[in-house]
């Protein structure tokens, strides 16, 4: 997929130089940089929501019944 991104001239120049040194296209250097950056980001875990209901004053099942009673 193609994406349009505006970069300052200094970054384009640096990316071109890196590509020339490594014999890669500028696009390949950008893809590698993005992949490296994404690898440093925390991944969502399926238990991230665990405990979100903990400070509620009403029981979860009770709350569900109350909502459904409106139907």
Secondary structure, DSSP 8 states (H G I E B T S, - for coil): --------HHHHHHHHHHHHHHT--HHHHHHHHHHHHHHTS----TTTTTTTTTT-SS-HHHHHHHHHHT-
